[in-house]
Amino acid sequence: MSYKSFALILVLAIAGANFGCKTNLLGGGDSTPVQQPPPPPQPVSVDGVRTSYADVVERTSPAVVRIESDIKTKGQMMQFPFGDDDMFRNMPGQPQQRPQIERGIGSGVIVSADGTILTNNHVVEGAEKITVQTNDDKTFEAKVVGTDKPSDLAVLKIEAQNLPFLTLGNSDNVRVGDIVLAIGNPLGIGQTVTAGIISAKGRRTGLSDSSSFEDFLQTDAPINRGNSGGALVNLTGELIGINSQILSPGGANGGNIGIGFSIPSNMAHDVMDQLLKNGKVHRGMLGIFIQNITDDTAKALELKDTVGVLVSDVAKGSAAEKAGIKRGDIITAVNGEKIEDSNVFRNKVAGTPPGTDIKLSIIRDGQAQDITAKLDEFDVNAVSRTQNGEEEQPAPEKESGKLGLSLQPVSPAIAHQLNLSSQDGLVITDVDPTGPAAEAGLARGDVILEINKKSVATVEDVKTALDKADSRPILMLVIRQGRTIYLTVRPG
């Protein structure tokens, strides 16, 4: 083959190789490359086992936002540049303190395309300015539509349209063991997704005060500070919870140990609807203190089982008192639905509108009966109790030693100190740490009103009641920190 023939073949080969790219060795023609098809989607399951949550995250994460709350604090004393003799120090109107801005960071969830956002009340409480940053780094100043401290929920609004949002699912359908994802902004590092399961339902942490309503979903999906107000979603992309609390050895400053709590979506939905409509939440209230029934309580009351809740006190003038409910009644059902837990009962009553008639099935002195009560409006102030400072107390007396208690009658000074409404009963001044009373949880400052449903006013009354007691656990009615509760003691 001649040199010219070889060169011609080489040129044709090069031109053919570049023909697919629509280019010309001489610089002519269309130089736009052919668009390549997108890579095939990665499988989310192999042999029926899910290997990725990326599809869920892609659908849900754009609706989770970062929330910054600016709160003015009192601040520190102003520094005067010329020391104590500064001539401007005492000028009229000269401020002595410079207010400071404290910035809190949390999360929120967009729940409608027009910019309605659900978050925690504690994320925005006391804020003078609230800034929302979306997943695509756009920022908006948010307005507070309404807040509800008892549920720790708040509704915000930003001026925007066509936003990605999450649909609220039915949290009643959530099962223990379901896989969930927690999405939020922990520790200010940016949006983060963690995975876990539903560990429990209907939890009450006790981390909030007595005026709070808790019905938490517990999850081991890692939640940390900054996740508050973020989303807990199921694998269909529905919002089933608003992340709210963690239980940690370090308290509020601790990290995740696999015990996190989310406000269920059904509670959040109800609170949000009321805040959007009325600006506040209306709840029903009976006006009673209740507690769960333990095995020992059931034996002391000669009950067949522990079904129901025990009424430990009835507020004067309350809906319960008007309906005829009495201390010591056992409520077994509400509107025909069985009740086995005091927190469930409390949430059920609170979730019923004020003014509604409810039917309570109760057991009183071993007899079953039904009572109808018209609910009052829940009032936070009606359930708050306070205590005063210490005062000198007279010398205590000891009971027989059967329980390991030192007791004394309630004097006017003690009633004032413990914020008691009367001088009924005997106050515990000391507890033998090795005695039956200590084992049952009785403590200094508790006031014993009754033993086995008999009032006690003197130490002799206590001794008489204990002497008459049989082998069953002893049932005591006690006032503790403003609340009346039943406790059971197994005598030594």
Phi, psi and omega in degrees: 000137181282162180299320180295318180297318180296318180296320179295318179297319181296318179297315180297322180295318181293317179297321179293323180294329182267355182296325181295339180264007178055044177235164184232135182299338181268001176096356180273174175085182182277121182264005180290126180289152177291128180292129181275145177293151179296152179294150180297147180297145179287140179293142178263356176210149177230123182055038177083359180255124181293130180248355182204147173251013186300324180295321179291317181298318180300325181280329190257325188298327179298341182269358180259129188240163174264137180238127175248128181243123179262121182238127178281130176248167184299325176084188183253162177299141178293145177267131180261125190295339184247025174078196186294339182267012182303130186291342183269354187301318187255019178291140179303135177082356180287118181292143179262346180227143178257118180297145179243154178257124176254126185253125176253147181238132177214201183228168177205169182230124174286124184244004172205153186294344182269008173099019174281131186233134173261138175206185176275147174299320184290347176286327186243359185300127178078005183283138175266338177216133180235124180246132179250129176245122182278173184294338177262022172070020171274144181242145180221147170272129186258149173253146178274118176283318180182155178230155179218098184296320181302330178257355184059044178236152176214150177243127178246166177220132172242151182275096180199163180227158175057039179277150172293142182214164178252144175270134179284127178273182179264103184292342176295335181275354179292139181244148173297127184106347177296142177281135180223159175241137175253127183236130180185196182238074184290135173057020176072015184272353183116169186300134184223142178243131175232157183237151177189203179231167169283118184271330181194165177233159175066031183281145169236118188277332185077004179281343179261175181277179187289348180269001182272155177242121186233137178209048195294148161272126177264138181219153174260006171297122187305125177234133179228176176304134184103337174285344183305130181089354180280184190261141165246117186239154174268181187281358171264002177086012178274147175279116181247354180195155173250116184297134191225316188219159169229153173253120187214144178301335180272008180067217184297335181261006182279172180255181184287135173234017177092013177234093179240159185227136180235140176288124184298148185298328180294318176295316180299320180298314181296314179297316180299314180300318180290322178294320178293325184274316188245345184082356177207170182249130177258129181232152176278155179212134176270324183089043178227157169255135184229163176208159178289157180260118178272173177300317180294321177297317179299319179293319180296326181266002181057046177265154180285329183209187182255019181291137177103181177234149184261128178279116182262344177195154179231125181288140179294135179077004183280170177299324180295315180296318179297328180278348179097012177288139183235157175301134181097349175294150176245116180270121184254341182203153174237120182052039177085355181264124184298144180239127179236000185216135183294325180290321177298316179299314182298316179293325180294317178295314181296329180280001178260132184300143175302147181089353180278140173275130175236147179260124180251127174267123184231162171241125179229120181054040177083356182252134179274141176203166178246141178229138176255131180233140174263120188289140170278177173274131178297133180231119181302321183293336182288340182251000179273137179234147179234160176233152180258179184286178185282148174224162181293140183241148176290166182294138181278164172247154177259142174279186191298347183099355180296328181252336183084047183234149166248129188230159170205152178299154180281114178271168176304322180295318179293318179300321178293317181297318183269004179059045180270147180277348179210177178256024180289148170088188182232134180268141177276121180258342179200150180228128175291117184297344180258001185270171180298325181297316179297320179298328180277352177099004176294144187219162177301132181100344173292146178244121180272120178262320185220151169233121184050046175067018175246129180296144177234133180236343180226165177297326177297323177300319180295314180299318179297316181296321180291323179294329181277346184291144177266206185281352180290159173301146180274129180265122180242138172261122190231141169264124180226116178050046175086354180246145179260124183224158173263137174230150177245141181232132173265107184298148180283000000 
